[in-house]
Amino acid sequence: MSVDLSLEPLSRPLSKAVRRGRPEASGKEATGRSASVGTVAMGEARRALGLRPRELELAVHLGEVATVTSERTGHRRVSVAEVARLRAEEGHPDTLRERLRLVGAREGAALLGVSPSRFARLARAGCFGPVRFSLNRYRSVVWHYRAAELRDVAEQQPELLGGILPEGLRRLPAEGEDWRPRHWRNRRIAHLLRGTDDPWAAAAAHAAVLAPKVVREAVPDRTERARLEELRPDLAPVRPESLAARDVVRRLLTADGEEEILWHRMGLTLALSTARSARPLSRPPGGEASAARLPEEPLLHHGHQQPTPPVEDLPPGEPASAGRDG
C-alpha cells in the first residue's frame, strides 16, 4: 500500500497560456468568476510542472504549490503565475521533486546519520513529523517523512544527532508518548484549513478528529452537527478492506491527549462562531427536533481508549521483516 509515484505520460499538449506564462480564458472559463481567470485546472498544472501522479497533490498538501478555489465549480485550480514561478526555478522540475521526496524510517535515519533506534526516539518525541502513513500487510503503520525537513533538522539541530539526548526527549518515549500520529493529524487539518474559506468546512475539519462525544458536547445543536457531518473531510490516505485494518486507521484519525483535544475543540468553537454569523443555517420545519437523526455510534474511536496500533516505519515497498518501529 505504498505511495504510487509512477510517471504518467504527458498525453495532451500544454496550453499556450501555460507555455507563455499568461492567463488563459476561453469558452466557459472566460465567463467564470475571478478565481477561474488566469488559472488552470489541476491536471493541466501537473503536466506543466512535469510532476508524476499524486506529486501535485503532495505539493499542494505541503504548501509548495498554491491553489485557489473556483467560485463557479468549487474545484481547486492553480494560477498561471504560480505555474510560471515554479517552472522558472533553477533545476526545475528536479528541485521541486526533491522538496517533495518522502522517505521511510531507514532512509531517514541514513539522511540524519543516526541509527534507526535513535531516529525512532526522535520521531516519537516530536522532533519531526510524518507527512503520510500507510499500512503493510501485517496492518502495521508505516510512516513516511519529508526528506527536506529531515535535512533541516540535521542543519539546525545537530546536537540531536549525537551524544546523550536531553532528558525530556528521553522521557517521552520511555513513558509511551508517541507524537507521530498527532503531528500527522495536525498537518492534515492545517492543509484542509488552508484549502477553504468556508467557516463551516473549517469547523468540520476540526470536528473530524474529535471523538463523537466531544463533538456532541461542543455542538449541542443537532442541525449544526448534521451540517458538520455533511461537510466531514476524508482524512485517511488509505482505504483498508479488513475490519481490523480500518480500526487501526480510525485510531490514528482521532485526537488523543487533553492538549490536542482542547486545541481542536477551541478551533471548532471559533470556526462555529464565525460560521453562525457569516453563514447561518436554515432550520427545518419544527425546529431542531425535526433535524435528521445522526448516528449515535461513534464513527471514530477515541484514540487513548484503545491500544496503540502497531508501528513499522519502513521505506515504501520494503518487506515488513526488514525493520521495526521507527
DALINVEN-V237462 format. One line per field, one symbol per residue. burial: b if it has 24 or more other C-alpha atoms within 12 Angstrom, else e. A space follows every 10 residues. Layout:
# DALINVEN-V237462
burial = ???
This chain:
# DALINVEN-V237462
burial = bbbeeeeeee eeebeebbee bebbbeeeee eeeebbbbbb bbbbbbbbbb bbbbbbbbbb bbebbbbbbb eeeeebbbbb bbbbbbbeee eebeebbebb bbbbbbbbbe bbebebbbbb bbbbbbbbbb bbbbbbeebb bbbbbbbbbb bebbeeeeeb beeeeeeebb eebeeebbbb bbbbbbbbbe bbbbbbebbb bbbbbbbbbb bbbbbbebbe bbbbbbbbbe ebbebbbbee eeeebbbbbb bbbbbbeeeb beebbebbbe bbeebeeeee eeeeeeeeee eeeeeeeebb bbbbeeebbb bbbbbbeeee eeebbb
